Amino acid sequence: EDSFDSEKVLTSVCWEDKAWLQHFPLNKETALDYFSCSQFYDRNCNNEQLKMQGGNLTATQMASMLSKMEGFEYELQHFQELPADIS
């Protein structure tokens, strides 16, 4: 038997949520919210635990709370703004 489950291999999966993108801008403040809608996001992560506790945390507050938690979390390491006019 293979050591991995073929249903969990996502290396060739492409994902996009056009409905989300029509309602929200994609920027450094919203990137993790957008990512949390994908099949790549693990709902057992610390980010999700904090989100479920409610309250609108700033990025600074979230980072501070995540640093005190055990487990795994997602963070945005690099973000490059696209020019407003790409034409």
Number of C-alpha atoms within 10 A of each C-alpha: 4 5 5 8 8 8 6 9 9 10 6 6 8 7 11 11 11 8 8 13 11 9 8 11 12 15 13 15 13 12 14 16 14 18 15 16 15 13 12 12 15 15 12 11 14 20 23 15 13 15 12 9 8 8 8 10 12 10 12 9 10 16 14 11 14 19 11 8 11 9 11 12 17 15 13 9 6 6 10 7 8 8 7 6 5 5 4
